[in-house]
Amino acid sequence: MEFEDWEPLYKEILQDFGWSREKDEEAAIQLSRLLAGKTSDLSILKKKLEGKDVLVCGNALTLSNDLDNINTERYLIIAADGATSTLLEKGIVPDMIVTDLDGYIPDEIEANSKGALMVVHAHGDNIKRLEAVRDMKDVIGTTQAAPLANVYNFGGLSDGDRCVFLAHSFCARSITLAGFNFIDEKVTDIKKKKLKWARKLITFLSPKPI
């Protein structure tokens, strides 16, 4: 997705949540500095995703049961942040992890050491956590604001829908969701709002009901 196509949605999101674009931009600059000289080339994303059947694993409580009913060997697996821990418990190392670093970082670093590509997202609320990329390899940075030289914007807001936008941007053949619950009543009010946006954004890419 080009930034000019994403920006109107981004402006709506900022207004809805009352977030600061300036803080998002500050975070993106910080991540860009941290990744200077160590950013993985985008060609690796194309090689991994283009034409592949992708399984996007969200971090809903249903994920473990969902995985029991899926032949995961058929898919390239993208974990949304905290879903990494559930996958490792199942003996599955995801091919990619899309994270804003509020999951269990030691598990993400473990998966990274075993070959998972890291797609680390910078936003206004995680500036201090971005230092974790120093302990990672094969990292690509993302932002929800305007992209920088080595920090990209593929679209999406929360970890789960950003996984979908990533797979879509690099021409995955199919995208299957596991561990997604868009109407979870047991989460906080702000998480409920994020889930509504996740559903809206994924539907923006694919109008089929979800």
Helices and strands as residue ranges (DSSP letters): H 3-17, H 21-34, H 43-49, E 53-57, H 63-68, G 72-74, E 76-80, H 83-89, E 96-99, H 105-113, E 117-122, G 128-135, E 139-143, E 151-152, H 159-169, E 174-178, H 189-205
